[in-house]
Amino acid sequence: MYRFETKCIQSGYEPENGQPRTLPIYQSTTYKYDDAAALGKLFDLEADGHMYTRISNPTVAAVEAKIADLEGGVGAMLTSSGQAASFMAVFNICSQGQNFISMNNIYGGTINLFSVTLARMGIEVRYARDDMTDEEMESLFDENTRLVFGETVANPALTVLDIERMADLAHRHGVPLIVDNTFTTPYLCNPFKFGADIVTHSTSKYMDGHANVLGGCIVDGGTFDWEKGGKFPELSEADESYHGVVYTKQFGKAAFITKARVQLMRDFGCTPQPMAAYLLNLGLETMALRVQRHSENALKVAQYLQQQEKVLWVNYPLLEGSKYYDLAVKYLPKGASGVVSFGVKGGREAAMALMNKLRLAQIVVHVADARTCVLHPASTTHRQLTDAQLEASGIGPEFIRFSVGIENVEDIIADLQQALDQI
Ligand SMILES: *Cc1c(COP(=O)(O)O)cnc(C)c1O
């Protein structure tokens, strides 16, 4: 068993004698077979192999194997975006008339997916706050509750999920915990070690790491007992849309991820291109190095900001005094990613003035890549909310999301300094 940094480079693809050393791009939609019966076996899921790139592809499969290895899961499926991964992870085990519980401080795009689009499918989301007592959380469950969802470090709230607590709560009710591990990556946290059952990612962030390629991933921890209590018949009973296959019988620990692929990916088709998987793999090779530097730089930037007279508050989970410091020490001992948020005195106007003065840190609708970038949620992603609504969601008009890159941290701090001097 190699260590993490080695797996980032070596896992997923091992060339045989005379084969290309780096992962080849298999730019083909189809695969050729010698005899008709062999293909029948593939369709019956009785043999391994690729039949059509909407379902699987060798380049994509190599990257899936690498991410599964990095997370410590039994299997993974890449998707065309993080949104597709969040959707399919939930929809795999949640149908019309059922409900699930999600933390309320998650990524805004996921909130929209859960609150609006899943509602149109007859699926109800019930939001939990991390300051709720166990009793208050328990009261959200009923017999139709299918799963619990949260983000390890939430975007952009930067709250830290108490994974063990939420896993215990979910398991007491016989349902799995799904964790979006986008901001932390498996370099900083392996949610499976703390009881999570399924992990999702937007690989568009630190995994790719260069703002080059959209993508998502679902990883199956292989630990949840889908047969217990007959609560998940979609996994433990025959799937009529797939020749009566019983996923738990035929695929054991990999039941969840196999169903997601052969049923949902087959039907929704949000498949990544082989080229996208290839680019993602390049990012993964340096992920450990990058995320380590992102985290070191971010802590220094947070400490710098804390000293500044014009700065009202700074939020970074590993900053001493942070509300989430103890959870961060427990779950994120190696660092808390590159994202820092802060507020400047003077509210919305001062925040926007500061951003306009930044030079190295550029204004983009992205986060978590090699280049330092900055976003003002109140005037962009959360634009539709009033100042009062913004305050209620913890994202005030002065809130700035600062994504610290892997440039020299002295340059990043100098940029902030010259901008602060001008407001
Ligand atoms: C960006 C993001 C997503 C959505 O991913 P896309 O790749 O943009 O579709 C989901 N979750 C989190 C935490 C994100 O930051």
Ligand as a Chemical Component Dictionary entry (heavy atoms), coordinates in Angstrom:
data_LIG
# 
_chem_comp.id                   LIG 
_chem_comp.type                 NON-POLYMER 
_chem_comp.pdbx_formal_charge   0 
_chem_comp.three_letter_code    LIG 
# 
loop_
_chem_comp_atom.comp_id 
_chem_comp_atom.atom_id 
_chem_comp_atom.alt_atom_id 
_chem_comp_atom.type_symbol 
_chem_comp_atom.charge 
_chem_comp_atom.model_Cartn_x 
_chem_comp_atom.model_Cartn_y 
_chem_comp_atom.model_Cartn_z 
_chem_comp_atom.pdbx_ordinal 
LIG C1 C1 C 0 -18.460 23.976 -7.217  1  
LIG C2 C2 C 0 -19.092 23.079 -6.250  2  
LIG C3 C3 C 0 -20.087 22.161 -6.635  3  
LIG C4 C4 C 0 -20.614 22.102 -8.060  4  
LIG O1 O1 O 0 -19.612 21.649 -8.905  5  
LIG P1 P1 P 0 -19.519 22.009 -10.477 6  
LIG O2 O2 O 0 -18.331 21.226 -10.890 7  
LIG O3 O3 O 0 -19.349 23.481 -10.568 8  
LIG O4 O4 O 0 -20.776 21.539 -11.100 9  
LIG C5 C5 C 0 -20.591 21.300 -5.687  10 
LIG N1 N1 N 0 -20.168 21.350 -4.399  11 
LIG C6 C6 C 0 -19.223 22.231 -3.993  12 
LIG C7 C7 C 0 -18.791 22.224 -2.583  13 
LIG C8 C8 C 0 -18.655 23.117 -4.897  14 
LIG O5 O5 O 0 -17.736 23.994 -4.474  15 
# 
loop_
_chem_comp_bond.comp_id 
_chem_comp_bond.atom_id_1 
_chem_comp_bond.atom_id_2 
_chem_comp_bond.value_order 
_chem_comp_bond.pdbx_ordinal 
LIG C1 C2 SING 1  
LIG C2 C3 SING 2  
LIG C2 C8 DOUB 3  
LIG C3 C4 SING 4  
LIG C3 C5 DOUB 5  
LIG C4 O1 SING 6  
LIG O1 P1 SING 7  
LIG P1 O2 DOUB 8  
LIG P1 O3 SING 9  
LIG P1 O4 SING 10 
LIG C5 N1 SING 11 
LIG N1 C6 DOUB 12 
LIG C6 C7 SING 13 
LIG C6 C8 SING 14 
LIG C8 O5 SING 15 
# 
